Each structure stands twice: as C-alpha cells, then as structure tokens.
Amino acid sequence: MSVVATSVIAAVSALAAVATLAVYLYLGRRADLAGAREEALALAETRRQVISDLQLQLESLEERRQRDGANCERRLRELQSALDRTRAQARNDAYQTQRFYAAALSDLLNDLRRDLERRPPDVEGALARIRKLAQASDPAA
C-alpha cells in the first residue's frame, strides 16, 4: 500500500472519530436537554398539585370560617335574648319586692296610726313595735 492510501485511511479514520465525537456530544447534549425538560415538567406538575391542594384547603377553611361566623352570630343572638330575659326578670323581681315592702310599710304605718289614734294613745305599744322592727332589720344585732 502506498503512503497516500495510508494517509487517506488515517485521515478518514480521524474524520470518522471526530464525527463520532461530534455526534456523541450532540446526542449527549440532547439527552441532557430532554432530562432537564422532563425535570422541569415534573417540577411544574408538583407545583400544580401543591397549588391545587392549597386551593382545596383554602376553600375548606373559608367554608369553616363561614360556618363559625354563622354559629357565632346565632350564639350572640341567643345570649342577647337570654340577657334581655334576665333583665326583664330582674326588673319584675325588683318591682315585686318594692311592692311587697311598700305594702308592709303601709300596714306598719296603719297599725302605728291606729295605736296613736286610740284614746288614750298607745305610745308604748307603737314604740315597742318600732323597736322590734328595727332590731329585726338591723344586721349587726
């Protein structure tokens, strides 16, 4: 074989090696790009799932907040109604107590007037009745 044929074979071999290297680098780069694309798509899918889960949680929390708000309003109305009933009962009790004491005072005054209007007036009886009432109502006694 001649030197030219050997040089041509060596040149073709070198050219094939360079072409093989170029194809290898090109395909390697494409594989890296495809891997990066797949990874980006997987990350995007993960983000979508996380966002979807967060939206469901937000909707659930919003519904719960609305239920709690409605329950709070209902409970507030119930408590206000109970307070109004209690106030009305307290007013009624105070009125009844006032009437009772007014009637008792009226009876006492009528008895005292009768004792003092007698002939002769029973001042000692009236004073005894006053002392008895004063001792019964005095908490220190």
Backbone as numpy.savetxt, mean C-alpha at the origin, in Angstrom:
# Nx Ny Nz CAx CAy CAz Cx Cy Cz
63.30 -32.73 -65.62 62.47 -31.59 -65.62 63.35 -30.37 -65.62
62.81 -29.46 -66.06 63.63 -28.26 -66.24 63.41 -27.30 -65.11
64.26 -26.39 -65.06 64.24 -25.36 -64.02 62.96 -24.55 -64.15
62.51 -24.34 -65.32 61.32 -23.52 -65.55 60.11 -24.28 -65.03
60.05 -25.53 -65.28 58.91 -26.30 -64.84 58.91 -26.36 -63.33
60.08 -26.50 -62.74 60.17 -26.53 -61.28 59.75 -25.19 -60.71
60.17 -24.11 -61.33 59.81 -22.77 -60.85 58.31 -22.55 -61.00
57.73 -23.03 -62.09 56.29 -22.85 -62.32 55.52 -23.66 -61.28
55.99 -24.88 -61.03 55.30 -25.72 -60.05 55.40 -25.07 -58.67
56.57 -24.53 -58.33 56.76 -23.87 -57.04 55.88 -22.62 -56.95
55.79 -21.86 -58.05 54.98 -20.65 -58.06 53.51 -21.00 -57.93
53.06 -22.05 -58.65 51.66 -22.46 -58.58 51.37 -22.97 -57.17
52.31 -23.72 -56.61 52.14 -24.22 -55.25 52.04 -23.07 -54.25
52.90 -22.09 -54.40 52.87 -20.92 -53.51 51.57 -20.16 -53.68
51.16 -20.02 -54.94 49.91 -19.33 -55.23 48.73 -20.09 -54.62
48.72 -21.40 -54.71 47.65 -22.21 -54.14 47.67 -22.07 -52.62
48.87 -22.03 -52.02 48.97 -21.88 -50.57 48.43 -20.51 -50.14
48.79 -19.45 -50.87 48.28 -18.11 -50.56 46.77 -18.07 -50.76
46.25 -18.68 -51.82 44.81 -18.70 -52.09 44.10 -19.47 -50.98
44.69 -20.60 -50.57 44.10 -21.39 -49.50 44.07 -20.59 -48.20
45.18 -19.86 -47.91 45.23 -19.01 -46.72 44.16 -17.91 -46.79
44.01 -17.29 -47.96 43.02 -16.22 -48.13 41.61 -16.78 -47.93
41.34 -17.95 -48.51 40.02 -18.56 -48.37 39.78 -18.92 -46.90
40.80 -19.46 -46.24 40.69 -19.82 -44.83 40.38 -18.58 -43.98
41.11 -17.50 -44.22 40.88 -16.26 -43.47 39.48 -15.69 -43.75
39.09 -15.74 -45.02 37.77 -15.23 -45.40 36.67 -16.04 -44.73
36.77 -17.37 -44.79 35.75 -18.22 -44.19 35.78 -18.11 -42.66
36.98 -17.96 -42.10 37.09 -17.77 -40.65 36.42 -16.47 -40.22
36.64 -15.44 -40.99 36.01 -14.16 -40.69 34.49 -14.24 -40.82
34.04 -14.94 -41.84 32.59 -15.13 -42.01 32.00 -15.92 -40.87
32.72 -16.93 -40.42 32.25 -17.72 -39.29 32.19 -16.86 -38.03
33.21 -16.00 -37.82 33.18 -15.09 -36.68 32.00 -14.13 -36.77
31.76 -13.61 -37.98 30.62 -12.71 -38.17 29.30 -13.44 -37.93
29.19 -14.67 -38.42 27.97 -15.45 -38.21 27.79 -15.74 -36.72
28.88 -16.07 -36.03 28.81 -16.31 -34.59 28.41 -15.06 -33.83
28.99 -13.93 -34.23 28.64 -12.67 -33.59 27.18 -12.33 -33.86
26.71 -12.59 -35.08 25.32 -12.33 -35.43 24.39 -13.22 -34.59
24.73 -14.50 -34.47 23.92 -15.40 -33.66 23.90 -14.97 -32.20
25.06 -14.55 -31.71 25.13 -14.07 -30.32 24.29 -12.81 -30.14
24.34 -11.90 -31.09 23.54 -10.68 -31.02 22.05 -11.01 -31.06
21.68 -11.98 -31.91 20.28 -12.39 -31.97 19.84 -13.05 -30.65
20.71 -13.86 -30.07 20.38 -14.49 -28.79 20.22 -13.43 -27.70
21.11 -12.44 -27.67 20.99 -11.35 -26.69 19.70 -10.56 -26.91
19.37 -10.31 -28.17 18.14 -9.58 -28.47 16.92 -10.38 -28.00
16.93 -11.70 -28.20 15.83 -12.55 -27.75 15.73 -12.53 -26.22
16.88 -12.57 -25.56 16.89 -12.52 -24.09 16.32 -11.19 -23.61
16.72 -10.11 -24.25 16.18 -8.79 -23.89 14.67 -8.74 -24.09
14.22 -9.30 -25.21 12.78 -9.32 -25.49 12.03 -10.08 -24.40
12.57 -11.21 -23.98 11.92 -11.99 -22.93 11.93 -11.24 -21.60
13.04 -10.61 -21.28 13.12 -9.83 -20.03 12.11 -8.68 -20.06
12.04 -7.98 -21.19 11.10 -6.86 -21.32 9.66 -7.37 -21.21
9.38 -8.51 -21.84 8.04 -9.09 -21.76 7.69 -9.46 -20.32
8.63 -10.09 -19.62 8.40 -10.44 -18.21 8.18 -9.20 -17.37
8.97 -8.17 -17.60 8.82 -6.93 -16.83 7.47 -6.26 -17.12
7.03 -6.31 -18.37 5.72 -5.73 -18.69 4.59 -6.49 -18.00
4.71 -7.83 -17.95 3.69 -8.62 -17.25 3.69 -8.30 -15.76
4.88 -8.17 -15.18 4.97 -7.81 -13.77 4.37 -6.43 -13.52
4.66 -5.50 -14.41 4.13 -4.14 -14.27 2.61 -4.15 -14.34
2.04 -4.90 -15.28 0.59 -5.00 -15.38 -0.01 -5.61 -14.12
0.64 -6.67 -13.62 0.17 -7.32 -12.41 0.22 -6.36 -11.22
1.31 -5.63 -11.10 1.44 -4.67 -10.00 0.43 -3.54 -10.13
0.17 -3.12 -11.35 -0.82 -2.05 -11.56 -2.22 -2.53 -11.16
-2.56 -3.76 -11.54 -3.86 -4.31 -11.15 -3.96 -4.43 -9.63
-2.88 -4.88 -9.01 -2.86 -5.02 -7.55 -3.01 -3.64 -6.88
-2.32 -2.63 -7.42 -2.41 -1.28 -6.88 -3.85 -0.77 -6.98
-4.50 -1.03 -8.11 -5.88 -0.59 -8.27 -6.81 -1.30 -7.29
-6.61 -2.62 -7.10 -7.42 -3.37 -6.13 -7.19 -2.83 -4.73
-5.92 -2.60 -4.39 -5.61 -2.08 -3.06 -6.19 -0.69 -2.87
-6.15 0.13 -3.91 -6.75 1.47 -3.83 -8.25 1.39 -3.61
-8.90 0.48 -4.33 -10.35 0.32 -4.17 -10.67 -0.20 -2.77
-9.87 -1.15 -2.28 -10.08 -1.67 -0.93 -9.87 -0.57 0.11
-8.88 0.24 -0.12 -8.59 1.35 0.80 -9.76 2.34 0.83
-10.28 2.69 -0.33 -11.42 3.60 -0.40 -12.65 3.01 0.29
-12.90 1.71 0.06 -14.03 1.04 0.70 -13.86 1.04 2.21
-12.68 0.71 2.68 -12.41 0.66 4.12 -12.54 2.06 4.74
-12.09 3.07 4.00 -12.21 4.45 4.48 -13.67 4.83 4.64
-14.50 4.46 3.66 -15.94 4.74 3.76 -16.56 4.01 4.95
-16.15 2.75 5.16 -16.67 1.99 6.30 -16.28 2.65 7.62
-15.03 3.05 7.72 -14.56 3.68 8.96 -15.24 5.02 9.19
-15.45 5.79 8.12 -16.13 7.07 8.25 -17.56 6.86 8.70
-18.22 5.83 8.16 -19.59 5.51 8.56 -19.63 5.09 10.03
-18.67 4.25 10.44 -18.62 3.83 11.84 -18.37 5.03 12.76
-17.49 5.93 12.33 -17.22 7.14 13.12 -18.47 7.99 13.24
-19.20 8.16 12.15 -20.43 8.95 12.19 -21.46 8.32 13.13
-21.58 6.97 13.06 -22.52 6.28 13.96 -22.10 6.45 15.42
-20.81 6.34 15.68 -20.30 6.49 17.05 -20.54 7.90 17.55
-20.30 8.89 16.72 -20.55 10.28 17.13 -22.03 10.50 17.42
-22.89 9.96 16.58 -24.34 10.12 16.78 -24.75 9.44 18.09
-24.20 8.26 18.35 -24.51 7.55 19.59 -24.02 8.34 20.80
-22.81 8.91 20.69 -22.26 9.70 21.80 -23.12 10.93 22.06
-23.58 11.60 20.98 -24.47 12.76 21.15 -25.77 12.34 21.83
-26.31 11.22 21.39 -27.57 10.73 21.97 -27.37 10.38 23.44
-26.25 9.70 23.76 -25.98 9.35 25.16 -25.80 10.61 26.01
-25.09 11.59 25.47 -24.89 12.84 26.22 -26.23 13.54 26.44
-27.08 13.52 25.43 -28.40 14.15 25.57 -29.24 13.42 26.61
-29.22 12.07 26.57 -29.99 11.28 27.54 -29.46 11.52 28.96
-28.13 11.59 29.12 -27.54 11.84 30.43 -27.92 13.22 30.93
-27.88 14.18 30.02 -28.26 15.55 30.40 -29.72 15.59 30.84
-30.58 14.91 30.12 -32.00 14.87 30.50 -32.19 14.19 31.84
-31.45 13.09 32.07 -31.55 12.39 33.35 -31.15 13.30 34.50
-30.00 13.97 34.35 -29.55 14.86 35.42 -30.48 16.06 35.60
-31.02 16.56 34.51 -31.97 17.67 34.61 -33.23 17.23 35.36
-33.70 16.02 35.06 -34.89 15.51 35.75 -34.60 15.27 37.23
-33.41 14.71 37.52 -33.05 14.48 38.92 -32.93 15.80 39.67
-32.31 16.81 39.03 -32.19 18.12 39.67 -33.55 18.75 39.88
-34.43 18.59 38.90 -35.78 19.13 39.02 -36.51 18.48 40.19
-36.39 17.14 40.30 -37.03 16.44 41.43 -36.46 16.92 42.76
-35.14 17.06 42.81 -34.50 17.53 44.05 -34.98 18.93 44.42
-35.01 19.81 43.44 -35.44 21.18 43.72 -36.91 21.23 44.14
-37.74 20.40 43.53 -39.15 20.35 43.94 -39.29 19.85 45.37
-38.49 18.81 45.73 -38.53 18.30 47.11 -38.05 19.36 48.09
-36.96 20.07 47.72 -36.45 21.12 48.61 -37.47 22.25 48.75
-38.12 22.63 47.67 -39.13 23.69 47.72 -40.28 23.27 48.62
-40.71 22.02 48.50 -41.80 21.54 49.36 -41.39 21.57 50.84
-40.12 21.15 51.10 -39.65 21.18 52.49 -39.62 22.61 53.02
-39.24 23.56 52.19 -39.11 24.94 52.64 -40.45 25.68 52.65
-41.44 25.19 51.87 -42.75 25.84 51.83 -43.66 25.35 52.95
-43.31 24.34 53.67 -44.13 23.84 54.77 -44.25 24.89 55.88
-45.25 24.69 56.64 -45.44 25.58 57.80 -45.28 24.73 59.03
-44.35 24.84 59.76 -43.09 25.58 59.68 -42.18 24.90 58.66
-41.27 25.68 58.03 -40.36 25.11 57.02 -39.43 24.07 57.64
-39.20 23.00 56.88 -38.31 21.93 57.36 -36.91 22.19 56.80
-36.27 23.20 57.36 -34.94 23.61 56.90 -33.94 22.51 57.19
-34.03 21.89 58.34 -33.08 20.83 58.70 -33.20 19.64 57.75
-34.40 19.29 57.38 -34.60 18.18 56.43 -34.02 18.51 55.07
-34.25 19.78 54.63 -33.71 20.20 53.34 -32.19 20.19 53.37
-31.60 20.72 54.47 -30.14 20.74 54.59 -29.58 19.32 54.68
-30.27 18.43 55.36 -29.82 17.04 55.46 -29.82 16.38 54.08
-30.86 16.66 53.30 -30.93 16.11 51.95 -29.80 16.66 51.08
-29.50 17.94 51.20 -28.41 18.56 50.43 -27.07 17.95 50.84
-26.87 17.78 52.16 -25.60 17.19 52.64 -25.45 15.75 52.12
-26.53 15.00 52.16 -26.50 13.62 51.70 -26.13 13.54 50.21
-26.72 14.41 49.41 -26.40 14.43 47.97 -24.97 14.89 47.72
-24.53 15.87 48.51 -23.16 16.37 48.35 -22.13 15.30 48.68
-22.41 14.50 49.74 -21.49 13.44 50.10 -21.50 12.31 49.07
-22.65 12.01 48.49 -22.74 10.95 47.49 -22.04 11.32 46.19
-22.04 12.61 45.87 -21.42 13.02 44.60 -19.98 13.44 44.77
-19.48 13.55 46.02 -18.08 13.96 46.26 -17.17 12.74 46.13
-16.28 12.70 45.13 -15.42 11.51 44.95 -14.37 11.38 46.04
-14.01 12.45 46.75 -13.00 12.38 47.79 -13.56 11.78 49.06
-14.90 11.72 49.19 -15.51 11.24 50.44 -15.37 9.75 50.56
